[in-house]
Amino acid sequence: LSCPCCFAIVCLDCQQHHSYHQQYRAVFVQNCEVLRGETLQAEPPQGVQGEGADSYAPVRCKTCHAEIAVMDSEEVFHFFDVIPSNG
């Protein structure tokens, strides 16, 4: 995966989301900066019983500082708005 703004490589091994084809998840990344001091909340969809909102840390490209992903509590990165390569 590459950053859409500066084309820096941010991930070499990822898995494409089965429903949202523009989203990917990965455990090992590069050229990424996790903003651990900030938190994003995602509410569960309506009608879904759960434990409340999920918490994520924003992730930026180290080269150009574009927000390209979030990191969940299990330290899995969820990429969006990135450029995939089929190498």
DSSP file (Angstrom, degrees, kcal/mol; ACC not computed):
  #  RESIDUE AA STRUCTURE BP1 BP2  ACC     N-H-->O    O-->H-N    N-H-->O    O-->H-N    TCO  KAPPA ALPHA  PHI   PSI    X-CA   Y-CA   Z-CA
    1    1 A L              0   0    0      0, 0.0     9,-2.6     0, 0.0    10,-1.4   0.000 360.0 360.0 360.0 145.6    0.0    0.0    0.0
    2    2 A S  B     -AB   9  83A   0     81,-2.2    81,-2.8     7,-0.3     7,-0.2  -0.923 360.0-102.2-125.7 152.3    1.2    3.5   -0.7
    3    3 A C     >  -     0   0    0      5,-2.7     4,-1.5    -2,-0.3    79,-0.1  -0.507  27.2-139.7 -66.5 135.6    0.2    6.9    0.7
    4    4 A P  T  4 S+     0   0    0      0, 0.0    -1,-0.1     0, 0.0    78,-0.1   0.684  96.8  47.3 -73.9 -16.1   -2.1    8.7   -1.8
    5    5 A C  T  4 S+     0   0    0      3,-0.1    77,-0.0     1,-0.0    -2,-0.0   0.881 132.0   9.3 -92.3 -43.1   -0.4   12.1   -1.3
    6    6 A C  T  4 S-     0   0    0      2,-0.1    -1,-0.0    60,-0.0    -3,-0.0   0.446  90.5-125.3-119.8  -3.2    3.3   11.3   -1.5
    7    7 A F     <  +     0   0    0     -4,-1.5     2,-0.1     1,-0.2    75,-0.0   0.627  52.1 157.6  66.7  16.7    3.3    7.7   -2.7
    8    8 A A        -     0   0    0      1,-0.1    -5,-2.7    -6,-0.1     2,-0.4  -0.484  49.9-109.8 -67.8 141.0    5.5    6.5    0.2
    9    9 A I  B     +A    2   0A   0     -7,-0.2    -7,-0.3     1,-0.2     3,-0.1  -0.605  42.0 170.5 -74.2 127.4    5.1    2.8    0.8
   10   10 A V        +     0   0    0     -9,-2.6    20,-2.3    -2,-0.4     2,-0.3   0.558  63.1  18.1-114.2 -14.9    3.3    2.3    4.1
   11   11 A C        -     0   0    0    -10,-1.4    -1,-0.3    18,-0.2    18,-0.1  -0.959  43.1-176.2-159.7 138.7    2.6   -1.5    4.0
   12   12 A L  S    S+     0   0    0     16,-0.4     2,-0.4    -2,-0.3    17,-0.1   0.621  82.7  38.1-107.6 -19.8    3.9   -4.5    2.2
   13   13 A D  S    S+     0   0    0     15,-0.5    15,-0.4   -12,-0.0    14,-0.4  -0.935  74.6 139.7-138.9 111.3    1.6   -7.2    3.5
   14   14 A C        -     0   0    0     -2,-0.4     2,-0.4    -3,-0.1    12,-0.2  -0.859  42.4-122.4-143.6 175.5   -2.1   -6.6    4.2
   15   15 A Q  E     -C   25   0B   0     10,-2.4    10,-2.4    -2,-0.3     2,-0.2  -0.994  25.9-128.0-127.7 128.0   -5.5   -8.0    3.8
   16   16 A Q  E     -C   24   0B   0     -2,-0.4     8,-0.3     8,-0.2     5,-0.1  -0.520  31.4-107.3 -75.7 140.2   -8.3   -6.4    1.9
   17   17 A H        -     0   0    0      6,-2.9     6,-0.2     3,-0.5    -1,-0.1  -0.430  22.2-136.6 -65.4 138.1  -11.6   -5.9    3.7
   18   18 A H  S    S+     0   0    0      1,-0.1     3,-0.2    -2,-0.1    -1,-0.1   0.790  98.6  25.1 -71.6 -27.5  -14.3   -8.3    2.4
   19   19 A S  S    S+     0   0    0      1,-0.2     2,-0.9     4,-0.0    -1,-0.1   0.811 121.9  50.1-102.6 -41.0  -17.1   -5.7    2.2
   20   20 A Y    >   -     0   0    0      1,-0.1     3,-2.0     3,-0.1    -3,-0.5  -0.823  67.3-170.6-103.9  95.3  -15.3   -2.4    1.9
   21   21 A H  T 3  S+     0   0    0     -2,-0.9    -1,-0.1     1,-0.3    -3,-0.0   0.582  81.1  59.8 -69.4 -10.7  -12.9   -3.0   -1.0
   22   22 A Q  T 3  S+     0   0    0     -6,-0.1    59,-0.5    -3,-0.1    60,-0.5   0.315  94.8  81.3 -95.8   7.9  -11.0    0.3   -0.5
   23   23 A Q    <   -     0   0    0     -3,-2.0    -6,-2.9    -6,-0.2     2,-0.3  -0.897  55.7-178.5-117.3 146.2  -10.0   -0.7    3.1
   24   24 A Y  E     -CD  16  79B   0     55,-1.9    55,-3.0    -2,-0.4     2,-0.4  -0.941  12.7-148.7-137.4 155.7   -7.2   -2.9    4.2
   25   25 A R  E     +CD  15  78B   0    -10,-2.4   -10,-2.4    -2,-0.3     2,-0.3  -0.971  20.4 165.7-129.6 149.4   -5.8   -4.2    7.5
   26   26 A A  E     - D   0  77B   0     51,-2.2    51,-3.1    -2,-0.4   -12,-0.1  -0.981  32.7-155.2-155.0 159.4   -2.3   -5.0    8.5
   27   27 A V  S    S+     0   0    0    -14,-0.4     2,-0.5    -2,-0.3    -1,-0.1   0.713  86.6  53.6-106.0 -35.9   -0.1   -5.7   11.6
   28   28 A F        +     0   0    0    -15,-0.4   -15,-0.5    49,-0.1   -16,-0.4  -0.908  68.6 163.0-108.9 123.5    3.3   -4.7   10.2
   29   29 A V        -     0   0    0     -2,-0.5     2,-0.3   -18,-0.1   -18,-0.2  -0.823  19.9-155.9-131.5 168.7    3.6   -1.2    8.7
   30   30 A Q  S    S+     0   0    0    -20,-2.3     3,-0.1    -2,-0.3    32,-0.1  -0.971  72.3  24.2-143.7 158.5    6.3    1.2    7.7
   31   31 A N  S    S+     0   0    0     -2,-0.3    31,-2.7     1,-0.2    32,-0.5   0.801  92.3 127.3  56.8  31.9    6.6    5.0    7.3
   32   32 A C  E     -E   61   0B   0     29,-0.2     2,-0.5    30,-0.1    29,-0.2  -0.911  47.0-156.3-121.2 148.1    3.6    5.4    9.6
   33   33 A E  E     -E   60   0B   0     27,-2.9    27,-2.8    -2,-0.3     2,-0.5  -0.981  10.5-148.2-125.8 118.4    3.2    7.5   12.7
   34   34 A V  E     -E   59   0B   0     -2,-0.5     2,-1.4    25,-0.2    25,-0.2  -0.748   7.1-146.3 -88.2 127.3    0.6    6.6   15.4
   35   35 A L    >   +     0   0    0     23,-2.8     3,-1.6    -2,-0.5    -1,-0.1  -0.673  25.5 172.5 -91.8  81.2   -0.9    9.5   17.2
   36   36 A R  T 3  S+     0   0    0     -2,-1.4    -1,-0.2     1,-0.3    23,-0.0   0.699  70.9  63.5 -67.7 -20.2   -1.4    7.8   20.6
   37   37 A G  T 3  S+     0   0    0     -3,-0.1     2,-0.3     2,-0.0    -1,-0.3   0.607  97.5  67.2 -79.3 -11.6   -2.4   11.0   22.3
   38   38 A E    <   -     0   0    0     -3,-1.6     2,-0.4    20,-0.1    -3,-0.0  -0.822  66.6-161.2-110.1 150.5   -5.5   11.3   20.2
   39   39 A T        -     0   0    0     -2,-0.3     2,-0.4    18,-0.2    18,-0.2  -0.996   5.0-161.0-133.8 135.8   -8.5    9.0   20.2
   40   40 A L  E     -H   56   0C   0     16,-3.4    16,-2.8    -2,-0.4     2,-0.4  -0.926  13.4-148.4-111.4 140.4  -11.3    8.4   17.6
   41   41 A Q  E     -H   55   0C   0     -2,-0.4     2,-0.5    14,-0.2    14,-0.2  -0.906   7.7-165.9-111.4 136.2  -14.6    6.8   18.6
   42   42 A A  E     -H   54   0C   0     12,-2.5    12,-2.6    -2,-0.4    -2,-0.0  -0.973  14.8-144.1-121.5 116.1  -16.7    4.6   16.3
   43   43 A E        -     0   0    0     -2,-0.5    10,-0.1    10,-0.2     3,-0.1  -0.510  26.5-107.5 -74.8 144.2  -20.2    3.9   17.5
   44   44 A P        -     0   0    0      0, 0.0     3,-0.1     0, 0.0    -1,-0.1  -0.378  47.1 -88.4 -66.8 152.2  -21.6    0.4   16.7
   45   45 A P    >   -     0   0    0      0, 0.0     3,-1.8     0, 0.0     0, 0.0  -0.213  55.8 -85.3 -58.7 152.2  -24.3    0.3   13.9
   46   46 A Q  T 3  S+     0   0    0      1,-0.3     3,-0.1    -3,-0.1    -3,-0.0  -0.310 115.5  24.5 -59.8 140.0  -27.9    0.9   15.0
   47   47 A G  T 3  S+     0   0    0      1,-0.2     2,-0.6    -3,-0.1    -1,-0.3   0.365  93.0 118.0  87.2  -4.7  -29.6   -2.3   16.1
   48   48 A V    <   -     0   0    0     -3,-1.8     2,-0.4    -4,-0.1    -1,-0.2  -0.856  58.6-141.7 -99.8 122.7  -26.3   -4.0   17.1
   49   49 A Q        +     0   0    0     -2,-0.6     2,-0.3    -3,-0.1    -3,-0.0  -0.676  43.6 133.3 -80.7 130.4  -25.9   -4.9   20.7
   50   50 A G        -     0   0    0     -2,-0.4     3,-0.1    -6,-0.1     0, 0.0  -0.860  68.1 -81.3-158.5-168.2  -22.4   -4.4   21.9
   51   51 A E  S    S-     0   0    0      1,-0.3     2,-0.3    -2,-0.3    -2,-0.1   0.305  78.8 -97.4 -92.3   8.1  -20.1   -3.0   24.6
   52   52 A G  S    S-     0   0    0      2,-0.0    -1,-0.3   -10,-0.0     2,-0.1  -0.765  74.2  -2.0 111.7-159.7  -20.3    0.6   23.3
   53   53 A A        -     0   0    0     -2,-0.3     2,-0.3   -10,-0.1   -10,-0.2  -0.415  63.1-128.8 -74.8 142.1  -18.0    2.7   21.0
   54   54 A D  E     -H   42   0C   0    -12,-2.6   -12,-2.5    -2,-0.1     2,-0.4  -0.640  22.1-136.3 -84.2 149.1  -14.7    1.3   19.7
   55   55 A S  E     +H   41   0C   0     -2,-0.3    18,-0.4   -14,-0.2     2,-0.3  -0.909  24.1 177.9-113.6 135.1  -11.6    3.4   20.2
   56   56 A Y  E     -H   40   0C   0    -16,-2.8   -16,-3.4    -2,-0.4    16,-0.2  -0.944  24.0-135.6-133.3 152.3   -9.0    4.0   17.6
   57   57 A A  E     - F   0  71B   0     14,-2.5    14,-2.6    -2,-0.3   -18,-0.2  -0.927  32.5-116.8-104.8 132.4   -5.7    6.0   17.3
   58   58 A P  E     - F   0  70B   0      0, 0.0   -23,-2.8     0, 0.0     2,-0.4  -0.349  25.9-151.4 -66.9 149.8   -5.2    8.0   14.1
   59   59 A V  E     -EF  34  69B   0     10,-2.5     9,-2.0   -25,-0.2    10,-1.5  -0.988  11.1-168.3-126.8 131.0   -2.3    7.0   11.9
   60   60 A R  E     -EF  33  67B   0    -27,-2.8   -27,-2.9    -2,-0.4     2,-0.3  -0.819  31.2-102.4-116.7 156.8   -0.4    9.4    9.6
   61   61 A C  E  >  -E   32   0B   0      5,-2.3     4,-1.9    -2,-0.3   -29,-0.2  -0.616  27.1-142.1 -69.6 130.9    2.1    9.0    6.9
   62   62 A K  T  4 S+     0   0    0    -31,-2.7    -1,-0.1    -2,-0.3   -30,-0.1   0.788  96.5  51.3 -67.2 -26.6    5.5    9.9    8.3
   63   63 A T  T  4 S+     0   0    0    -32,-0.5    -1,-0.2     1,-0.1   -31,-0.1   0.943 131.9   5.4 -78.3 -49.7    6.5   11.6    5.0
   64   64 A C  T  4 S-     0   0    0      2,-0.1    -2,-0.2   -56,-0.0    -1,-0.1   0.460  90.5-123.3-119.0  -3.6    3.6   14.0    4.4
   65   65 A H     <  +     0   0    0     -4,-1.9     2,-0.3     1,-0.2    -3,-0.1   0.682  53.3 155.4  68.3  21.7    1.5   13.6    7.5
   66   66 A A        -     0   0    0      1,-0.1    -5,-2.3    -5,-0.0     2,-0.6  -0.598  50.5-115.1 -74.6 139.4   -1.7   12.6    5.6
   67   67 A E  E     +F   60   0B   0     -2,-0.3    -7,-0.2    -7,-0.2     3,-0.1  -0.674  50.9 155.1 -76.8 118.9   -4.2   10.6    7.7
   68   68 A I  E     +     0   0B   0     -9,-2.0    12,-2.4    -2,-0.6     2,-0.3   0.483  54.7   3.1-124.8  -8.5   -4.3    7.2    6.1
   69   69 A A  E     -FG  59  79B   0    -10,-1.5   -10,-2.5    10,-0.2     2,-0.3  -0.956  54.2-128.5-162.4 176.0   -5.3    4.7    8.8
   70   70 A V  E     -FG  58  78B   0      8,-1.6     8,-3.1    -2,-0.3     2,-0.5  -0.957  18.3-139.1-133.4 155.8   -6.4    4.1   12.3
   71   71 A M  E     -FG  57  77B   0    -14,-2.6   -14,-2.5    -2,-0.3     6,-0.2  -0.971  18.2-147.2-117.4 129.7   -5.0    1.6   14.9
   72   72 A D    >   -     0   0    0      4,-2.3     3,-1.8    -2,-0.5   -16,-0.1  -0.195  36.3 -88.9 -87.3-176.8   -7.4   -0.4   17.1
   73   73 A S  T 3  S+     0   0    0    -18,-0.4    -1,-0.1     1,-0.3   -17,-0.1   0.683 127.3  55.5 -68.4 -18.5   -6.8   -1.6   20.7
   74   74 A E  T 3  S-     0   0    0      2,-0.1    -1,-0.3     0, 0.0     3,-0.1   0.244 119.4-110.1 -95.5  11.9   -5.2   -4.8   19.4
   75   75 A E    <   +     0   0    0     -3,-1.8     2,-0.5     1,-0.3    -2,-0.1   0.812  69.6 145.6  61.2  35.6   -2.7   -2.8   17.4
   76   76 A V        -     0   0    0    -51,-0.0    -4,-2.3   -48,-0.0     2,-0.4  -0.885  44.4-134.7 -97.9 132.9   -4.2   -3.8   14.1
   77   77 A F  E     -DG  26  71B   0    -51,-3.1   -51,-2.2    -2,-0.5     2,-0.6  -0.733  12.4-160.5 -91.6 134.6   -3.9   -1.0   11.5
   78   78 A H  E     -DG  25  70B   0     -8,-3.1    -8,-1.6    -2,-0.4     2,-0.3  -0.941  14.1-159.2-117.0 106.7   -7.0   -0.3    9.3
   79   79 A F  E     +DG  24  69B   0    -55,-3.0   -55,-1.9    -2,-0.6     2,-0.3  -0.612  15.4 170.8 -90.1 144.8   -6.0    1.6    6.1
   80   80 A F        +     0   0    0    -12,-2.4   -57,-0.1    -2,-0.3     3,-0.1  -0.961  61.2  24.5-144.1 158.0   -8.3    3.7    4.0
   81   81 A D  S    S+     0   0    0    -59,-0.5     2,-0.3    -2,-0.3    -1,-0.1   0.892  89.2 132.8  51.8  46.2   -7.7    6.1    1.1
   82   82 A V        -     0   0    0    -60,-0.5   -79,-0.2   -79,-0.1    -1,-0.2  -0.769  61.1-112.1-118.8 167.4   -4.5    4.4    0.1
   83   83 A I  B     -B    2   0A   0    -81,-2.8   -81,-2.2    -2,-0.3     2,-0.1  -0.891  31.0-150.3-103.2 116.1   -3.1    3.2   -3.2
   84   84 A P        -     0   0    0      0, 0.0     2,-0.4     0, 0.0   -62,-0.0  -0.483   4.6-155.3 -81.1 155.2   -2.9   -0.6   -3.5
   85   85 A S        -     0   0    0     -2,-0.1     2,-0.9     0, 0.0    -2,-0.0  -0.995  10.1-149.0-127.9 139.4   -0.3   -2.3   -5.7
   86   86 A N              0   0    0     -2,-0.4     0, 0.0     1,-0.2     0, 0.0  -0.576 360.0 360.0-105.6  68.8   -0.8   -5.8   -7.1
   87   87 A G              0   0    0     -2,-0.9    -1,-0.2     0, 0.0     0, 0.0   0.452 360.0 360.0 -93.3 360.0    2.9   -6.9   -7.1
